[in-house]
């Protein structure tokens, strides 16, 4: 149940930033993106649970943000990556304020290498452990 609530919360947050949300296995990532800007999340991975009827469940989240960048100059690509990094930070910050989320830990944000598609998309990935409460 927490997995569905967490996925739904992330979908709502990335949609607020104008990203088309996709959730699937990570091997489907390149073929799942139909239009840009796009957000792709693989299924949250269960890490641990504390408690039986009440407690905490920790999930590892991997979220990709991608935007078309093939026709951009190098300076424009750099600026876009900076904006996407800030958006990723904002998304995980807002996620930490969701009702079912206790804390977001160990956030790592980095550009995706190599390119995720043949169309010159720019992409970054954010990975974190998200502790939910039940």
For each residue, the residues with C-beta under 8 A, 3 or more apart:
1: 4 5 134
2: 5 6 57 59 100 132 134
3: 6 7 43 44 46 59
4: 1 7 8
5: 1 2 8 9 100 132
6: 2 3 9 10 44 59 61 100 101 130 132
7: 3 4 10 11 23 41 43 44
8: 4 5 11 12
9: 5 6 12 13 95 98 100 101
10: 6 7 13 14 21 41 61 63 91 95
11: 7 8 14 15 21 23
12: 8 9 15 16
13: 9 10 16 17 91 94 95
14: 10 11 17 19 21 39 63 65 91
15: 11 12 18 19 21
16: 12 13
17: 13 14 37 87 90 91
18: 15 37
19: 14 15 37 38 39 65
20: 33 34 35 36 37 38 39
21: 10 11 14 15 38 39 40 41
22: 32 33 34 38 39 40 41
23: 7 11 40 41 42 43
24: 28 29 32 40 42 43
25: 28 42 43
26: 29 42 62
27:
28: 24 25 31 32
29: 24 26 32 33 40 42 64 116
30: 33 116 117
31: 28
32: 22 24 28 29 40
33: 20 22 29 30 36 38 40 66 116 117 121
34: 20 22 38
35: 20 38
36: 20 33 66 67 68 121
37: 17 18 19 20 65 66 67 68
38: 19 20 21 22 33 34 35 64 65 66 67 121
39: 14 19 20 21 22 63 64 65 66
40: 21 22 23 24 29 32 33 63 64 66
41: 7 10 21 22 23 44 61 62 63 64
42: 23 24 25 26 29 45 62
43: 3 7 23 24 25
44: 3 6 7 41 59 60 61 130
45: 42 59 60
46: 3 49 57 58 59
47: 58 59 60 129
48: 57 58
49: 46 55 56 57 58
50: 55 56 57
51: 54 55 56 134
52: 55
53:
54: 51 134
55: 49 50 51 52 133 134
56: 49 50 51 102 131 132 133 134
57: 2 46 48 49 50 131 132 134
58: 46 47 48 49 129 130 131 132
59: 2 3 6 44 45 46 47 129 130 132
60: 44 45 47 127 128 129 130
61: 6 10 41 44 126 127 128 129 130
62: 26 41 42 125 126 127
63: 10 14 39 40 41 88 91 125 126 127
64: 29 38 39 40 41 112 116 123 124 125 126
65: 14 19 37 38 39 84 87 88 123 124 126
66: 33 36 37 38 39 40 112 116 117 121 122 123
67: 36 37 38 80 84 121 122 123
68: 36 37 71 119 120 121 122
69: 72 76 77 80 120 121 122
70: 119 120 121
71: 68 120
72: 69 76 77 80 122
73: 76 77
74: 77 78
75: 78 79
76: 69 72 73 79 80
77: 69 72 73 74 80 81 122
78: 74 75 81 82
79: 75 76 82 83
80: 67 69 72 76 77 83 84 122
81: 77 78 84 85 111 122 124
82: 78 79 85 86
83: 79 80 86 87
84: 65 67 80 81 87 88 122 124
85: 81 82 88 89 109 124
86: 82 83 89 90
87: 17 65 83 84 90 91
88: 63 65 84 85 91 92 109 124 126
89: 85 86 92 93 107 109 126
90: 17 86 87 93 94
91: 10 13 14 17 63 87 88 94 95 126
92: 88 89 95 96 104 107 126 128
93: 89 90 96 97 104
94: 13 90 91 97 98
95: 9 10 13 91 92 98 101 104 130
96: 92 93 101 103 104
97: 93 94 101
98: 9 94 95 101
99:
100: 2 5 6 9 132 133 134
101: 6 9 95 96 97 98 104 130 131 132 133
102: 56 131 132 133
103: 96 130 131
104: 92 93 95 96 101 107 128 129 130 131
105: 128 129 130 131
106: 127 128 129
107: 89 92 104 126 127 128
108: 126 127 128
109: 85 88 89 124 125 126
110: 124 125
111: 81 122 123 124 125
112: 64 66 115 116 123 124 125
113:
114:
115: 112 118 120 121 123
116: 29 30 33 64 66 112 121 123
117: 30 33 66 120 121
118: 115
119: 68 70
120: 68 69 70 71 115 117
121: 33 36 38 66 67 68 69 70 115 116 117
122: 66 67 68 69 72 77 80 81 84 111
123: 64 65 66 67 111 112 115 116
124: 64 65 81 84 85 88 109 110 111 112
125: 62 63 64 109 110 111 112
126: 61 62 63 64 65 88 89 91 92 107 108 109
127: 60 61 62 63 106 107 108
128: 60 61 92 104 105 106 107 108
129: 47 58 59 60 61 104 105 106
130: 6 44 58 59 60 61 95 101 103 104 105
131: 56 57 58 101 102 103 104 105
132: 2 5 6 56 57 58 59 100 101 102
133: 55 56 100 101 102
134: 1 2 51 54 55 56 57 100
